[in-house]
Amino acid sequence: MSILVIDGHHLTLADIVTVARQPGTLSLTLDDEARRRMTLSTELKTKLIETGIPIYGVTSGFGDSNTRQIGAGKVEALQRNLIRFLGCGVGTPAAPDVVRATMLVRANCLARGHSGVRPEIVTNLLTCLEEDILPVIPEQGSVGASGDLVPLSYIAALLVGEGTVSHRGVERPAAEALAAVGLEPLVLEAKEGLGLVNGTSFMSGFAALAVHDATELAYAADLCTALASSVLRGNPTHFTAFLFEQKPHDGVVDSARTIRQFLAEGDRRGAVPGILAGAGFRELEEPIQDRYSIRCAPHVTGVLRDTVEWARRWVTVEVNSSNDNPLFDVAESVAHNGGNFYGGHVGQAMDALKTAVASVADLLDRQLELVVDEKFNNGLPPNLIPPVSPDSDAAGLHHGFKGMQIAASSLVAEALKNTMPATSFSRSTEAHNQDKVSMGTIAARDARTVIALAQQVTAIHLLALAQAADLRGADCLNPAARTAHDLVREVSPYVDGDRPLQGDIREVTGLVASGALRAALPEPV
């Protein structure tokens, strides 16, 4: 088993996805140098407490209550009460992959060694991850500054043996789950409760997974564009490298390259008509240019690709940061109060990402219209109904992909609705102490939701494209595109008559979401 060393500086989004979605494949350990840094910061914290000076959240109340100083004898009780009064989350419990991502990110941020928490906090978190002991975290209740106070309190509660957890998929009291794996509940020392809850790790967990999923979606969307161009007998020269050398946005160039990988050589159109001399006029049998949803597709999906890249950089910085308050500066022997818990970068990245994803979903819905509508699909049957003779008993009875288009339109509308920027909705709260907040957690949850909707739209479109390819004949696809078609057909047979397609959508969505589609296909060259 490979070992993932947690040191606060080198955690990648790929690491997070692996731990979140492939539990048990990595052994987790705290770096020795990180352990040393954490010990030094706790020693400094203890020395500062002994001086009797007020330290925020250590010997003072929280937030607006920071003017209320307490004696050193009350510091542990203060931390215990912190995680209890924050246990007011509501809504659907976060998915296990989100919870695992959150726990890993929180452990990594604390491992930087500036938060004044003992190494045991991180090692116990990592053990819980390895044993698949996950707190049940309600999704709603965070404003994204002072970080994710309410959601993260459930992680703190797990470590002290309070609340409900999922242990290998079975819900049980936290204390029972800890005992089952030989862990004693921790008694949180000064600052340790605040160190656990006062950070951006919940939104970052959502964000790390969203960036990964959006990457897979961009690839699937480019595949869809190539298949759509092929089954519609489109003009492949719309994707020639020359065009994108003249406007070389990285994501657009990558999208066009991917599309070319799945297009057959040569122009599928008929013979070019002779030159028309003088002032003559004629109607061309075929358009010179394809519609925007095909021709301009790289300029839509390319925006998503470029958004993913800068979102990846921002989220990578966030998951390798000290983002609680106060932070202990061992070199200067001082505690600094600041606002590293503010989720502005994660919020902005996720608001942008969900907008780019929804735009791609809308693009695919427009392509789907061209494929199913006999007015635009260049000779394919209406709604991709298998052709039958007019005197057949089945004539007029089947409606093919009509319902699928309706479902796709609904999903796209819902995705577009969720693009309202959550970061625009700052609310003053907590007795006007948190008077400007990020709402980054809402933005990250929205991004998760929009991506899930877009994955389903992509699946519907892929099913329609596979159907269209079967109706056209195998020679309309190049070998790489045929491989993609065959992957779809492994989980969804040809639609030879009306049948429920709900299960087919679920199976093909799985191909898109899991990365299985991209893993089985060639990389663009």
MOPE-V136694 format. One record per pair of residues at least 24 apart in sequence whose ideal C-beta (glycine too) atoms are under 7 Angstrom apart, sorted by the first residue. I is the first residue (numbers start at 0). J is the second residue. D is the distance in whole Angstrom. If there is no record, write none. Layout:
i:I j:J d:D
i:I j:J d:D
This chain:
i:0 j:25 d:7
i:0 j:26 d:5
i:1 j:25 d:6
i:1 j:26 d:7
i:2 j:26 d:5
i:2 j:28 d:6
i:3 j:27 d:5
i:4 j:28 d:6
i:4 j:30 d:5
i:5 j:29 d:5
i:5 j:30 d:6
i:5 j:33 d:7
i:5 j:106 d:6
i:5 j:107 d:5
i:5 j:110 d:5
i:5 j:121 d:7
i:5 j:125 d:7
i:6 j:30 d:4
i:6 j:32 d:7
i:6 j:33 d:5
i:6 j:110 d:6
i:7 j:33 d:5
i:7 j:107 d:6
i:7 j:108 d:7
i:7 j:110 d:4
i:7 j:111 d:3
i:7 j:112 d:7
i:7 j:319 d:7
i:8 j:319 d:6
i:10 j:107 d:5
i:10 j:318 d:5
i:10 j:319 d:6
i:11 j:315 d:7
i:12 j:207 d:5
i:12 j:210 d:6
i:12 j:211 d:6
i:12 j:311 d:6
i:12 j:314 d:6
i:12 j:315 d:6
i:15 j:100 d:5
i:15 j:103 d:6
i:15 j:104 d:7
i:15 j:207 d:4
i:15 j:318 d:7
i:16 j:207 d:7
i:16 j:208 d:6
i:16 j:211 d:5
i:18 j:99 d:6
i:18 j:103 d:5
i:18 j:128 d:7
i:19 j:96 d:4
i:19 j:99 d:4
i:19 j:100 d:4
i:19 j:208 d:6
i:20 j:96 d:5
i:22 j:99 d:6
i:22 j:131 d:5
i:27 j:125 d:4
i:27 j:128 d:6
i:27 j:129 d:6
i:29 j:110 d:6
i:29 j:118 d:6
i:29 j:121 d:5
i:29 j:122 d:5
i:29 j:125 d:7
i:30 j:110 d:7
i:33 j:110 d:4
i:33 j:112 d:6
i:34 j:118 d:5
i:36 j:112 d:3
i:37 j:110 d:7
i:37 j:112 d:5
i:37 j:116 d:7
i:37 j:117 d:7
i:37 j:118 d:5
i:38 j:118 d:7
i:39 j:112 d:7
i:39 j:329 d:5
i:40 j:112 d:5
i:40 j:113 d:6
i:40 j:114 d:7
i:40 j:115 d:5
i:40 j:327 d:4
i:40 j:329 d:6
i:41 j:115 d:6
i:41 j:116 d:7
i:41 j:117 d:5
i:43 j:327 d:5
i:43 j:329 d:5
i:43 j:332 d:6
i:44 j:115 d:4
i:44 j:189 d:6
i:44 j:190 d:6
i:44 j:327 d:6
i:47 j:334 d:6
i:48 j:74 d:7
i:48 j:189 d:6
i:54 j:325 d:7
i:54 j:334 d:6
i:55 j:324 d:7
i:55 j:325 d:5
i:55 j:336 d:6
i:56 j:190 d:6
i:56 j:193 d:4
i:56 j:325 d:7
i:57 j:189 d:5
i:57 j:190 d:5
i:62 j:429 d:5
i:62 j:432 d:5
i:62 j:433 d:7
i:63 j:429 d:6
i:63 j:430 d:4
i:63 j:432 d:4
i:74 j:189 d:4
i:75 j:186 d:6
i:75 j:187 d:7
i:75 j:188 d:6
i:78 j:187 d:4
i:78 j:189 d:7
i:78 j:191 d:6
i:78 j:192 d:3
i:78 j:193 d:7
i:79 j:187 d:6
i:81 j:192 d:4
i:81 j:193 d:6
i:81 j:196 d:7
i:82 j:152 d:5
i:82 j:155 d:4
i:82 j:156 d:5
i:82 j:192 d:5
i:82 j:196 d:7
i:85 j:148 d:5
i:85 j:149 d:5
i:85 j:152 d:4
i:85 j:196 d:6
i:86 j:152 d:5
i:86 j:153 d:7
i:86 j:156 d:6
i:87 j:140 d:6
i:87 j:149 d:6
i:88 j:136 d:7
i:88 j:137 d:3
i:88 j:139 d:6
i:88 j:140 d:4
i:88 j:149 d:5
i:88 j:150 d:6
i:88 j:153 d:7
i:89 j:137 d:5
i:89 j:139 d:5
i:89 j:140 d:6
i:90 j:137 d:5
i:90 j:138 d:5
i:90 j:139 d:4
i:91 j:138 d:5
i:92 j:135 d:5
i:92 j:136 d:6
i:92 j:137 d:6
i:93 j:136 d:5
i:93 j:138 d:5
i:95 j:133 d:6
i:95 j:165 d:7
i:96 j:208 d:6
i:97 j:204 d:5
i:97 j:205 d:6
i:97 j:208 d:7
i:98 j:133 d:5
i:98 j:134 d:7
i:98 j:136 d:6
i:99 j:128 d:6
i:99 j:133 d:7
i:100 j:204 d:3
i:100 j:207 d:6
i:100 j:208 d:6
i:101 j:154 d:7
i:101 j:200 d:5
i:101 j:201 d:5
i:101 j:204 d:4
i:102 j:127 d:7
i:102 j:128 d:5
i:102 j:154 d:6
i:103 j:128 d:6
i:104 j:200 d:4
i:104 j:203 d:5
i:104 j:204 d:6
i:104 j:318 d:5
i:105 j:151 d:7
i:105 j:154 d:6
i:105 j:195 d:7
i:105 j:198 d:6
i:105 j:200 d:4
i:107 j:318 d:6
i:107 j:319 d:7
i:108 j:198 d:6
i:108 j:200 d:6
i:108 j:320 d:6
i:108 j:321 d:6
i:108 j:322 d:6
i:109 j:194 d:6
i:111 j:321 d:5
i:113 j:321 d:4
i:113 j:326 d:4
i:113 j:327 d:6
i:114 j:194 d:4
i:114 j:321 d:6
i:114 j:323 d:5
i:114 j:326 d:7
i:115 j:190 d:4
i:115 j:194 d:6
i:115 j:327 d:5
i:116 j:190 d:7
i:116 j:191 d:5
i:116 j:194 d:4
i:117 j:188 d:7
i:117 j:191 d:7
i:119 j:185 d:7
i:120 j:158 d:7
i:120 j:191 d:6
i:120 j:195 d:7
i:123 j:158 d:6
i:123 j:182 d:6
i:123 j:185 d:6
i:124 j:158 d:7
i:126 j:180 d:7
i:126 j:182 d:6
i:127 j:157 d:6
i:130 j:180 d:4
i:131 j:166 d:7
i:131 j:167 d:5
i:132 j:157 d:7
i:132 j:164 d:5
i:132 j:166 d:5
i:132 j:176 d:5
i:132 j:180 d:7
i:133 j:164 d:6
i:133 j:165 d:5
i:134 j:162 d:6
i:134 j:164 d:5
i:135 j:163 d:5
i:135 j:164 d:6
i:135 j:165 d:6
i:135 j:170 d:7
i:138 j:444 d:6
i:141 j:201 d:6
i:141 j:440 d:4
i:142 j:426 d:7
i:142 j:428 d:6
i:142 j:433 d:7
i:142 j:436 d:4
i:142 j:438 d:6
i:143 j:202 d:6
i:143 j:342 d:4
i:143 j:346 d:6
i:143 j:436 d:6
i:143 j:437 d:4
i:143 j:438 d:5
i:143 j:439 d:4
i:143 j:440 d:5
i:144 j:340 d:6
i:144 j:341 d:5
i:144 j:342 d:6
i:144 j:433 d:6
i:144 j:436 d:4
i:144 j:437 d:5
i:145 j:197 d:5
i:145 j:340 d:5
i:145 j:433 d:7
i:146 j:197 d:5
i:146 j:198 d:4
i:146 j:199 d:5
i:146 j:322 d:6
i:146 j:323 d:7
i:146 j:340 d:4
i:146 j:342 d:7
i:147 j:198 d:7
i:147 j:199 d:6
i:147 j:200 d:6
i:147 j:201 d:4
i:147 j:202 d:6
i:147 j:440 d:6
i:148 j:196 d:5
i:148 j:197 d:7
i:150 j:201 d:4
i:151 j:195 d:6
i:151 j:196 d:4
i:151 j:198 d:7
i:151 j:200 d:6
i:151 j:201 d:6
i:152 j:196 d:5
i:154 j:195 d:6
i:155 j:192 d:6
i:155 j:195 d:4
i:155 j:196 d:6
i:158 j:185 d:5
i:159 j:184 d:5
i:159 j:185 d:6
i:159 j:187 d:6
i:160 j:184 d:3
i:193 j:323 d:7
i:194 j:323 d:5
i:197 j:323 d:4
i:197 j:324 d:6
i:197 j:340 d:5
i:198 j:322 d:5
i:198 j:323 d:5
i:198 j:340 d:6
i:199 j:317 d:6
i:199 j:322 d:5
i:199 j:340 d:6
i:199 j:342 d:5
i:199 j:345 d:6
i:199 j:439 d:7
i:201 j:440 d:6
i:202 j:342 d:5
i:202 j:345 d:5
i:202 j:439 d:5
i:202 j:440 d:4
i:202 j:443 d:4
i:203 j:314 d:6
i:203 j:317 d:5
i:203 j:318 d:5
i:203 j:345 d:6
i:205 j:443 d:4
i:205 j:444 d:6
i:205 j:446 d:7
i:205 j:447 d:5
i:206 j:314 d:5
i:206 j:345 d:5
i:206 j:348 d:7
i:206 j:349 d:6
i:206 j:443 d:5
i:207 j:314 d:6
i:207 j:318 d:7
i:209 j:349 d:7
i:209 j:352 d:6
i:209 j:443 d:7
i:209 j:446 d:4
i:209 j:447 d:6
i:209 j:450 d:6
i:210 j:307 d:6
i:210 j:310 d:5
i:210 j:311 d:5
i:210 j:314 d:6
i:212 j:450 d:5
i:212 j:512 d:6
i:213 j:303 d:6
i:213 j:307 d:5
i:213 j:352 d:6
i:213 j:356 d:6
i:213 j:450 d:6
i:214 j:307 d:5
i:215 j:511 d:6
i:215 j:512 d:7
i:215 j:514 d:5
i:215 j:517 d:6
i:216 j:356 d:6
i:216 j:359 d:7
i:216 j:450 d:6
i:216 j:453 d:6
i:216 j:454 d:6
i:216 j:457 d:7
i:216 j:511 d:7
i:217 j:300 d:6
i:217 j:303 d:5
i:217 j:304 d:5
i:217 j:307 d:7
i:218 j:257 d:7
i:218 j:517 d:5
i:219 j:457 d:5
i:219 j:511 d:5
i:219 j:516 d:6
i:220 j:300 d:5
i:220 j:359 d:5
i:220 j:363 d:6
i:220 j:457 d:6
i:221 j:254 d:5
i:221 j:257 d:4
i:221 j:258 d:5
i:221 j:300 d:6
i:222 j:261 d:6
i:222 j:483 d:6
i:223 j:363 d:6
i:223 j:366 d:7
i:223 j:457 d:6
i:223 j:460 d:5
i:223 j:461 d:6
i:223 j:464 d:6
i:224 j:258 d:5
i:224 j:293 d:7
i:224 j:296 d:4
i:224 j:366 d:7
i:225 j:258 d:5
i:225 j:261 d:3
i:225 j:262 d:5
i:225 j:480 d:6
i:226 j:261 d:7
i:226 j:464 d:4
i:226 j:468 d:7
i:226 j:480 d:6
i:226 j:483 d:7
i:227 j:293 d:6
i:227 j:366 d:5
i:227 j:369 d:7
i:227 j:370 d:6
i:227 j:464 d:6
i:228 j:262 d:6
i:228 j:293 d:5
i:229 j:262 d:7
i:229 j:263 d:7
i:229 j:475 d:5
i:229 j:476 d:6
i:229 j:480 d:6
i:230 j:370 d:6
i:230 j:464 d:6
i:230 j:467 d:4
i:230 j:468 d:5
i:230 j:471 d:6
i:230 j:475 d:6
i:231 j:369 d:6
i:231 j:370 d:7
i:231 j:376 d:6
i:231 j:377 d:5
i:232 j:267 d:5
i:232 j:268 d:7
i:232 j:377 d:5
i:233 j:289 d:5
i:233 j:293 d:5
i:234 j:266 d:7
i:234 j:268 d:6
i:234 j:288 d:7
i:234 j:289 d:5
i:235 j:262 d:5
i:235 j:266 d:6
i:236 j:266 d:7
i:237 j:289 d:6
i:237 j:294 d:5
i:238 j:262 d:7
i:238 j:297 d:7
i:243 j:297 d:7
i:248 j:301 d:6
i:248 j:305 d:6
i:249 j:305 d:6
i:250 j:301 d:4
i:250 j:302 d:6
i:250 j:303 d:7
i:250 j:304 d:3
i:250 j:305 d:4
i:251 j:297 d:5
i:251 j:298 d:6
i:251 j:301 d:3
i:253 j:301 d:7
i:253 j:304 d:6
i:254 j:297 d:4
i:254 j:300 d:5
i:254 j:301 d:4
i:254 j:304 d:6
i:255 j:297 d:4
i:256 j:523 d:4
i:257 j:523 d:5
i:258 j:297 d:7
i:260 j:479 d:6
i:260 j:521 d:6
i:260 j:523 d:5
i:261 j:477 d:6
i:261 j:479 d:5
i:261 j:480 d:4
i:261 j:483 d:7
i:262 j:477 d:6
i:263 j:477 d:4
i:290 j:369 d:6
i:292 j:362 d:6
i:292 j:365 d:4
i:292 j:366 d:5
i:292 j:369 d:7
i:293 j:366 d:7
i:296 j:362 d:6
i:299 j:358 d:6
i:299 j:359 d:6
i:299 j:362 d:5
i:300 j:359 d:6
i:302 j:355 d:5
i:302 j:358 d:7
i:303 j:355 d:4
i:303 j:356 d:6
i:303 j:359 d:5
i:306 j:351 d:5
i:306 j:352 d:6
i:306 j:355 d:4
i:307 j:352 d:7
i:310 j:348 d:4
i:310 j:351 d:7
i:310 j:352 d:5
i:313 j:344 d:5
i:313 j:348 d:5
i:314 j:345 d:6
i:314 j:348 d:6
i:317 j:344 d:6
i:317 j:345 d:6
i:341 j:437 d:6
i:342 j:437 d:4
i:342 j:439 d:3
i:342 j:440 d:7
i:343 j:437 d:5
i:343 j:439 d:7
i:345 j:439 d:4
i:345 j:443 d:6
i:346 j:421 d:7
i:346 j:422 d:4
i:346 j:437 d:5
i:346 j:438 d:6
i:346 j:439 d:3
i:346 j:442 d:4
i:347 j:422 d:6
i:349 j:439 d:7
i:349 j:442 d:4
i:349 j:443 d:5
i:349 j:445 d:7
i:349 j:446 d:4
i:350 j:420 d:4
i:350 j:421 d:6
i:350 j:422 d:5
i:350 j:442 d:5
i:352 j:446 d:5
i:353 j:417 d:6
i:353 j:418 d:6
i:353 j:445 d:5
i:353 j:446 d:4
i:353 j:449 d:4
i:354 j:418 d:5
i:356 j:449 d:5
i:356 j:450 d:5
i:356 j:453 d:5
i:357 j:414 d:4
i:357 j:415 d:5
i:357 j:418 d:5
i:357 j:449 d:5
i:357 j:453 d:7
i:359 j:453 d:6
i:360 j:411 d:5
i:360 j:414 d:5
i:360 j:452 d:7
i:360 j:453 d:4
i:360 j:456 d:5
i:361 j:411 d:5
i:361 j:415 d:7
i:363 j:456 d:5
i:363 j:457 d:6
i:363 j:460 d:5
i:364 j:407 d:5
i:364 j:408 d:6
i:364 j:411 d:5
i:364 j:456 d:6
i:366 j:460 d:6
i:367 j:404 d:6
i:367 j:407 d:6
i:367 j:459 d:7
i:367 j:460 d:5
i:367 j:463 d:6
i:368 j:404 d:7
i:370 j:463 d:5
i:370 j:464 d:7
i:370 j:467 d:5
i:371 j:400 d:5
i:371 j:404 d:5
i:371 j:463 d:6
i:379 j:467 d:6
i:379 j:470 d:6
i:380 j:470 d:7
i:383 j:463 d:6
i:383 j:466 d:5
i:383 j:467 d:6
i:383 j:470 d:6
i:385 j:495 d:5
i:385 j:496 d:7
i:393 j:496 d:7
i:397 j:496 d:6
i:397 j:497 d:5
i:398 j:497 d:6
i:399 j:494 d:7
i:400 j:463 d:5
i:400 j:466 d:7
i:403 j:459 d:5
i:403 j:462 d:7
i:403 j:463 d:6
i:403 j:500 d:6
i:406 j:459 d:6
i:407 j:456 d:5
i:407 j:459 d:5
i:410 j:452 d:5
i:410 j:455 d:5
i:410 j:456 d:5
i:411 j:456 d:6
i:413 j:452 d:6
i:414 j:449 d:5
i:414 j:452 d:4
i:414 j:453 d:6
i:417 j:445 d:5
i:417 j:448 d:6
i:417 j:449 d:5
i:418 j:449 d:7
i:421 j:445 d:6
i:454 j:508 d:5
i:454 j:511 d:5
i:454 j:512 d:5
i:455 j:504 d:6
i:455 j:508 d:5
i:457 j:511 d:5
i:458 j:504 d:5
i:458 j:507 d:4
i:458 j:508 d:4
i:458 j:511 d:6
i:459 j:504 d:6
i:461 j:487 d:5
i:461 j:507 d:5
i:462 j:487 d:7
i:462 j:491 d:6
i:462 j:500 d:7
i:462 j:503 d:6
i:462 j:507 d:6
i:466 j:493 d:7
i:466 j:494 d:6
i:469 j:493 d:5
i:479 j:520 d:6
i:479 j:521 d:5
i:482 j:519 d:7
i:482 j:520 d:6
i:483 j:516 d:7
i:483 j:520 d:6
i:486 j:510 d:6
i:486 j:516 d:6
i:486 j:519 d:6
